[in-house]
Amino acid sequence: MKNLRSTLQSYVAIAVLAALVCVGVAMSVPALHAKSYTDASGGWLNETTFVASGAQTASGGGTVFTDLGAYSAGIIVIQVTAVSGTSPTLTVNFKSCFTPPNTSSAPALSTCAVHTASASITATGVYFIKPVTNFARWNTVDYTIGGTSPSFTFSVVGTFKPTS
C-alpha cells in the first residue's frame, strides 16, 4: 500500500509539473508576436519603425537594419506633419541588402541598394510605398532632402505580413 501511495504521489507530481510547463509555454507564445492585432486573413503583422518622428533638415537614415526574412510583403507609410523651406523635397528609399546564406548579422551598408522609392514629397500628408515584395532578408530606409533651408517633420513605418 505504501508503494502504491508513493507511486500515485509521483504521478500526481509529474502531472502538476507538466500542467505548469504547459501553462508557462502558453503564456509565452503571445510574446513571440509583439503586436496584438492580425490582418484580415488572420496572419500576424510586424510593424517596424524605420525613422522615428522628428524634424530633419538633411538627408539621412540607412543605418538601422531590420530582419524581414520571415515576411513576404509589406507597405511603407511615410507621415509628414510639417514642411518648411524654399522648394523643399523629400524622397524615401526602401533598401534591400545582400547577405550570404546563413548570415545572422546585419550587413554592411555598402551591400544595400534601393528597392523602391517614394515619389518626391513636398507637402504634409500620409504617403505610401506600396506594395513592397520580393525584398531581401535585411532592409533599411534612407531619405534624401533637398531645397533651400528645407525641414521635414516625418516618420517612416513599415507593416509586413509573414510568409505563408
Residue pairs with C-beta under 8 A, 6 or more apart in sequence:
30 36
33 44
34 46
35 44
35 45
35 46
35 47
37 45
38 44
38 45
39 45
39 161
43 161
43 162
43 164
44 162
45 159
45 160
45 161
46 68
46 70
46 71
46 159
46 160
46 162
47 157
47 158
47 159
47 160
48 66
48 68
48 157
48 158
48 159
48 160
49 155
49 156
49 157
50 61
50 64
50 66
50 76
50 140
50 141
50 156
50 157
50 158
51 61
51 92
51 141
51 143
51 154
51 155
51 156
52 155
53 79
53 81
53 153
53 154
53 155
54 153
54 155
55 82
55 151
55 152
55 153
56 143
56 145
56 151
56 152
56 153
56 154
57 145
57 149
57 150
57 151
57 152
58 145
59 142
59 143
59 144
59 145
60 142
60 143
61 140
61 141
61 142
61 143
61 156
62 93
62 95
62 109
62 112
62 140
62 141
62 142
63 109
63 140
64 140
65 97
65 106
65 107
65 138
65 139
65 140
66 138
66 139
66 140
66 158
67 106
67 137
67 138
68 74
68 135
68 136
68 137
68 138
68 139
68 160
69 137
69 138
70 162
70 163
71 160
71 161
71 162
71 163
72 133
72 160
72 161
72 162
72 163
72 164
73 131
73 132
73 133
73 160
73 161
74 131
74 132
74 133
74 135
74 158
74 159
74 160
74 161
75 128
75 129
75 130
75 131
75 132
75 158
75 159
76 92
76 94
76 116
76 118
76 128
76 129
76 130
76 132
76 141
76 156
76 157
76 158
77 126
77 127
77 128
77 156
77 157
77 158
77 159
78 90
78 92
78 118
78 121
78 126
78 127
78 128
78 129
78 154
78 155
78 156
79 126
79 127
79 154
79 155
79 157
80 90
80 121
80 123
80 124
80 125
80 126
80 127
80 152
80 153
80 154
81 124
81 153
81 154
82 124
82 151
82 152
82 153
83 90
83 122
83 123
83 124
83 150
83 151
83 152
83 153
84 149
84 150
84 151
85 147
85 148
85 149
85 150
85 151
86 147
86 148
86 149
86 150
87 122
87 146
87 147
87 148
87 150
88 122
88 145
88 146
88 147
88 150
88 151
88 152
89 120
89 121
89 122
89 144
89 145
89 146
89 147
89 150
90 118
90 120
90 121
90 122
90 143
90 144
90 145
90 146
90 150
90 152
90 154
91 117
91 118
91 119
91 120
91 121
91 143
91 144
92 117
92 118
92 121
92 127
92 129
92 141
92 142
92 143
92 156
93 114
93 115
93 116
93 117
93 118
93 141
93 142
93 143
93 144
94 114
94 115
94 116
94 117
94 129
94 132
94 135
94 139
94 141
94 158
95 112
95 113
95 114
95 115
95 139
95 140
95 141
95 142
96 112
96 113
96 115
96 135
96 136
96 138
96 139
97 106
97 107
97 109
97 111
97 112
97 113
97 136
97 137
97 138
97 139
97 140
98 107
98 111
98 112
98 136
99 107
99 111
99 136
99 137
99 138
106 138
107 138
109 140
112 138
112 140
115 132
115 135
115 139
116 129
116 132
117 129
118 127
118 129
119 127
121 127
121 152
132 158
141 156
141 158
143 156
145 152
